[in-house]
């Protein structure tokens, strides 16, 4: 029975541990794959990626894909894009798709699009295969006051050159909606809109709505046109109702002023009556003072009383024909 020295066992263990640590830190398998795939990368570069906390597989595997597709991309450029927060795999897929579709797309342009927050691969796909943007229901009113509900489908193609800084789909939808509202609003009747819906497409398309956007509008197709409310009649009804309320308010104001004036006149009449009563109450006192001072004689007083009695009798006689006339009418 043979025994191994303890020192040899420790040395072998240390060697195994060191080799395991080396293999875990240095992706030798990934380097071998890259070497046989035609990607020129050094072991030191892989170690440098590890030290920079970059997963080498996220750089090397897209580089292998690009090399097999015939693209000459530098490892340093891919790593820089990764460190900047970009998606290296999507970037390489977009470059390969652009190459297959004969679309001139440089690495710097694609990286800028990716870092701008846009899906560069989707942009290339939309540039090759245009997509359709459907607008929501757009309400527009013709000159005859009839509301028309329009829904359109906009076929767009991505413009690679304007993806950085260009407006997106929401701007396209907003501009198309504005164009539809303007075109319908300039129509004299809703019937002309129903008869020629393609006129809306032609007018809106001629406005150059894709200016400053990341898309190129290929066509605008009116998918649906529906007749809704009679806005003109409704506005006239609302105006008539408003005028009616204003007239009623003014009439109420005049009625209130008339009532106030009537109350003022009644108050004035009552004040005048009070003054008359007060004046009549002063007559006996004045007559007594006149008799006492000798300015009025007894015979003059009786003469005045007779005149008053005669006046009262004439008033009574004049009222009798009026009463008979009222009885005859009954």
Secondary structure, 3 states (H helix, E strand, C coil): CCCCCHHHHHHHHHHHHHHHHHHHHCCHHHHHHHHHHCCCCCHHHHHHHHHCCCCCHHHHHHHHHHHHCCCCCCHHHHHHHHHCCCCHHHHHHHHHHHHHCCCCCCHHHHHHHHHCCCCHHHHHHHHHCCEEEECCCEEEECCCCEEEEEEEEEEEEECHHHCCCCECHHHHHHHHHHHHHHHHHCCCCHHHHHHCCHHHHHHHHCCCCCCCECEEEEEEEEEEEEEEEEHHHHHHHHHHHHHHHHHHHHHHHHHHHHHHHHHHHHHHHHHHHHHHHHHHHHHHHHHHHHHHHCCCCHHHHHHHHHHHHHHHHHHHHHHHHHHHHHHHHC
